[in-house]
Amino acid sequence: MFRFQNGIQFCFLLLLQTSFLFAEPVADPTGTKQEEPKPYSSPMKEKGLDPEFNRHMFVEPALSKHSATSSQFWLNDVLRFGLYLRPRQESRYNLDFNASDKGYVDRTLQTSSLYFLFDPSPYVQAKVTLQDARVWGGESPASSGDIRANFFSNSADIYSRNQTNAVSLNQTGVREAFILLNKLPLQSKLQVGRQIWSYGDQRMIGGGNWTVNGLSFDGARLMFNYETVKLHFFMARPYWTQSGPNGVASANDPKLNSSANGTDTTLVGTYNSFTIPDWVTLDLYTLGVVRKWKKNTTNPITGLPETSPDDPLATNRSRQNQNLVTTGFRITNRTKGNFLPEGKAWDFTWESAFQSGTSGRRIQDPYLKGYLPNEWDNYKTEREKYTGQMHVFQTGYTFFKKLRLGGQILYASGDKNRSDASLSTFQTLANPRFGVIPYFNSVAGISENINAQNLYSKSVSLTYASESYGEFQITYFQNDKAEKQDAWYAISGVANSTASIGERNPYPVSSDKGSTENYSNQSYSSPYALGKRIYTEVDVTWHGQINDFVSLWLGVGYLQAGDAVRNYRNSKIQYNATTQSFEWNQNYLQGRNQLAKEAYMAYAQINAAF
């Protein structure tokens, strides 16, 4: 009875409150009628999308601006949808500079995105971006036994929870799914979920949108954005070994995947910007990568340390921590969304980064390891420390608001002796690749044939932006080694290396691509003269808008190998990994030149942003 009476009272109160909601407005003593509050309308419908909601696309500024300010894709005052399509045809020829296998690659890739942005109040926004990334012809639409199978003969993609990486590039999933809480204490914002981060010229942290898949970060970000100061703190878990309940599995879970190495990875950092309007912006950042690693000699998918002659007791230290800390600054006069303020003609950017921390490996004493018995090795080791650094200086002058002459110097440190306890090769993080146009080619060429490791790159560029015919750019790169003894590193960060007697390389060895190197800096251990120059590259690119929503990009690159590749390819003596001995290079004895010094790359892509 008591519960019944309480229920009647509750219903009565609810009915009373509802009657007030639907009652006619009551006039105030002055006789005027009270106005009903206006429904909320997103300010982005009139002003355009905030750049933080447009990070999933890689388009030129004019197309990005039109897409952001278009009002016709708002379903109402608080919900907007958008579409991004990018088919890309690319051809690559002889990027290994190998006369015996010139490696012609011809493929068409496509990235397609559909997003929904929800802005119901000043206090919260949310965004979900669905993305499909694929290579044309990469899967079969016809099942076994179908009469069409003779034509569509490709096998379908195979995905399993015990498989760390997908067989092909064809991936359909969620690129972004985050909620943004606004107007928190101190006018801060909190972003939680799957999101895309973009800082500076994206040499350290960015979305990687030039790739077919791009990058996303699963984590949280706390932002304090004021007029001239931005303070950002973030954390992400890009690699986790723990599976979830109800069948939600992680491919990295060692309980489900025998090839997983049991490694957790956490990215933490802060990126802060201080701006003096129309003059200069100073960025200060610290980025930390913390990993647990477990010995895995069969599939080092994370690039973490393996067991080796340098660390013979790694099997007894099966779980350690890798702590990589990158601290740096960036100063530029591009203070208007990474572009020059109106009326300025000279631009400059200087960025430097320094690395510290430990890799998780322990290195034997270089002088005593040949004399100590194995049981004493553990007492004569020291931690391997990160000591790499990177410096970039970029500048240019724009004549008549159309013609820009620019130059760039990039230095990413190498390591003369990779067997000691100082790891001086600069360790790239998520990506140093491309930034924004016209500064998008901020590494070392559109061929994407080299990474910012052990690299001394010098370039000059000429850019002409016409009103009717788009923007043209020609760039010349000279890519040299910072240290002759270190390797030439691929865009993935893998060393294009070959091992020699008494030496050990911690990275997967490429049998098709390589350059001169000397892992332990031993004068008589290399069968060739060390070279400095890797290759030169000349790029010619063009992009222009076809209409308000579509643009076309074209580019071609010409590469020519330097002495670091030439000396390696044409060496009289080669190392036989099977017999672990040096032998005569049969191609050399038969008068065949293994170097094909010229390489090419070309691409064409369509960008459609709605």
Secondary structure, 3 states (H helix, E strand, C coil): CHHHHHHHHHHHHHHHHHHHHHCCCCCCCCCCCCCCCCCCCCCHHHHCCCHHHCCCCCCCHHHHHHHHHCCCCECCCCEEEEEEEEEEEEEEECCCCECCCCCCEEEEEEEEEEEEEEEEECCEEEEEEEEEEEECCCCCCCCCCCHHHHCCCCCCCCCCCCCCCCCCCCEEEEEEEEEEEEEEHHHEEEEEEEECCCCCCCCCCCCCCCCCCCCCEEEEEEEEECCCEEEEEEEEEEECCCCCCCCCCCCCCCCCCCCCCCCCEEEEEEEEEEEECCCEEEEEEEEEEEEEEECCCCCCCCCCCCCECCECCHHHCCEEEEEEEEEEEEEECCCECCECCCCCCEEEEEEEEEEEEEEEEEEECCCCCCCCCHHHHHHHEEEEEECCEEEEEEEEEEECCCEEEEEEEEEECCCCCCCCCEECCCCCCCCCCCCCCCCCCCCCCCCCCCCCCCEEEEEEEEEEECCCCCEEEEEEEEEECCCCCCCEECCCCCEECCCCCCCCCCCCCCCCCCCCCCCCCCCCCCCCCCCCEEEEEEEEEEEEECCCCEEEEEEEEEEEECHHHHHHHCCCEEEECCCCEEEECHHHHCCCCCECCEEEEEEEEEEEEC
